[in-house]
Amino acid sequence: DFDMRLRQAVINLHSNDLKELDNFLNSLIDINNLSLEACLQIAHLYAARGLNQKSFEIMYEIRRKFFNNGDVHLKYINFFFQREKDADQFLNVNNICIDTAVCIKDNSGQCEWYIIEDRNDADISRSEINLKHPLAQKMLDKSVGDEFLFKESQFSKEIAKITEIKSKFVYALHESLRLFEK
């Protein structure tokens, strides 16, 4: 049973049986059907083993799954600020790729954020677009300041400019912080 395996993994961490803990972390773990607490424990186990990107991926998914739970946003914010600062190269992005958030400005000066995701359940209401989406394809590998053909019809062409790029994990932090400002 998974709960038992998870409890054993926590014990393995505390008893310094890192080989067994790593075996657990390397096994297939589907967080979609797990409780919030179980997901949080798994994220912290990955972080304890220095697998920071994996721990952030899980925290991001927890935040996405339990978006309407204010405590989850607090846990995400706390997790973000307690991370190992020297192990976060994946949080610094310069070019648009998978797992980046992109702000584009259209001809009218309107700014819109998009999160480039490699997932089948990308949700435009959450500003997520799948990697295969035509807009994502137009933006891939671009940098801040680059312009691209945003929309085209037989009557006009609309150019958009990339104004900001950040990791989706940083974008999620900023979004969670904004939620608490309201």
C-alpha positions in Angstrom: 0.0 0.0 0.0 1.4 3.4 -1.0 0.8 5.1 2.4 2.9 2.5 4.1 5.7 2.9 1.5 5.6 6.6 2.0 5.8 6.3 5.8 8.8 4.0 5.3 10.5 6.5 3.0 10.2 9.2 5.7 11.7 6.7 8.2 14.4 5.9 5.7 15.2 9.7 5.4 15.4 10.1 9.2 17.4 6.9 9.7 19.8 8.0 6.9 18.9 4.9 4.8 19.3 6.9 1.6 19.6 3.9 -0.7 16.1 2.7 0.2 14.8 6.3 0.1 16.2 6.7 -3.4 14.7 3.4 -4.5 11.3 4.8 -3.4 11.8 8.2 -5.1 13.0 6.4 -8.3 9.8 4.3 -8.4 6.8 5.4 -10.4 4.8 7.8 -8.2 1.5 9.1 -9.5 0.5 12.1 -7.3 -2.8 12.6 -9.1 -4.7 10.2 -6.7 -2.8 11.1 -3.5 -3.9 13.3 -0.7 -2.5 16.8 -0.3 -0.4 15.7 2.7 1.1 12.7 0.9 2.0 15.0 -2.1 3.7 17.5 0.2 5.7 14.7 1.9 6.9 13.5 -1.5 7.9 16.9 -2.6 9.9 17.4 0.7 11.6 14.0 0.2 12.8 15.0 -3.2 14.0 18.3 -1.9 15.8 16.5 1.0 17.7 14.4 -1.6 18.7 17.5 -3.6 16.3 16.8 -6.4 15.1 20.3 -6.5 13.5 20.5 -9.9 11.5 17.3 -9.3 10.4 18.7 -5.9 9.3 22.0 -7.6 7.4 20.0 -10.3 5.4 18.3 -7.6 4.8 21.5 -5.6 3.6 23.1 -8.8 1.2 20.2 -9.5 -0.1 20.4 -5.9 -0.7 24.1 -6.3 -2.5 23.5 -9.6 -4.6 20.6 -8.3 -5.6 22.4 -5.1 -5.6 26.0 -6.5 -8.7 27.1 -4.5 -7.0 26.1 -1.2 -5.3 29.2 0.3 -3.1 27.0 2.5 -1.6 25.4 -0.6 -0.5 28.8 -1.9 1.1 29.5 1.5 2.9 26.1 1.4 4.1 26.9 -2.2 5.4 30.3 -1.2 7.1 28.8 1.9 8.6 26.0 -0.1 10.0 28.4 -2.7 11.7 30.6 -0.1 13.2 27.7 1.8 14.8 26.1 -1.2 18.5 25.6 -1.7 19.5 28.9 -3.4 22.5 27.5 -5.2 20.6 24.7 -6.9 18.0 26.7 -8.8 19.5 27.2 -12.3 16.2 25.8 -13.8 14.4 28.8 -12.3 16.4 31.2 -14.4 15.3 31.3 -18.0 16.2 33.6 -20.9 14.5 31.8 -23.9 11.0 30.5 -24.3 10.8 26.7 -23.8 8.7 24.2 -22.0 7.8 25.3 -18.4 8.2 29.0 -19.1 5.7 31.8 -18.6 5.7 34.4 -21.3 4.2 37.9 -21.3 3.4 39.3 -24.7 2.2 42.7 -25.7 0.0 43.1 -28.7 -0.4 46.1 -31.1 -3.0 47.7 -28.7 -0.5 47.6 -25.8 -2.5 44.8 -24.1 -0.3 42.4 -22.1 -1.2 38.7 -21.7 0.7 35.9 -20.0 0.9 32.3 -21.3 2.5 29.3 -19.7 4.1 26.8 -22.2 3.3 23.3 -21.0 4.0 19.8 -22.3 0.8 18.4 -21.0 -2.4 17.2 -22.6 -4.6 18.9 -20.0 -3.3 22.4 -20.6 -6.0 24.8 -19.6 -6.3 28.1 -21.3 -8.4 29.5 -18.4 -5.2 29.1 -16.4 -3.2 30.7 -19.2 -1.7 27.4 -20.1 -1.0 26.4 -23.7 0.3 23.1 -24.9 3.7 23.0 -26.5 2.0 22.0 -29.8 -0.3 25.0 -29.8 0.3 27.3 -32.8 1.0 30.2 -30.5 3.5 28.2 -28.4 5.2 27.1 -31.6 5.6 30.8 -32.8 7.2 31.8 -29.4 9.6 28.9 -28.8 13.3 29.9 -28.5 12.5 33.6 -28.6 13.8 36.1 -26.0 12.6 39.3 -24.4 12.3 42.0 -27.0 11.7 39.6 -29.9 8.6 40.2 -32.0 6.5 37.6 -33.9 3.4 37.4 -36.0 0.7 37.0 -33.4 -2.4 37.0 -35.6 -3.0 37.3 -39.3 -6.1 37.7 -41.4 -6.7 38.7 -45.0 -7.1 42.3 -43.8 -4.4 42.7 -41.2 -1.4 41.4 -39.4 -0.8 41.7 -35.7 2.7 41.7 -34.3 3.3 40.9 -30.7 6.4 41.6 -28.6 7.8 39.4 -25.9 8.1 41.6 -22.8 9.0 39.2 -20.0 10.0 35.5 -19.6 10.1 33.6 -16.4 10.1 30.0 -15.2 6.5 28.8 -14.6 7.6 28.1 -11.0 8.5 31.7 -10.5 5.3 32.8 -12.2 3.3 30.6 -9.9 5.1 32.1 -6.9 4.2 35.6 -8.1 0.6 34.6 -8.8 0.3 33.1 -5.3 1.7 36.3 -3.8 -0.7 38.4 -5.7 -3.6 36.3 -4.4 -2.7 37.3 -0.9 -2.5 41.0 -1.8 -6.2 41.0 -2.6 
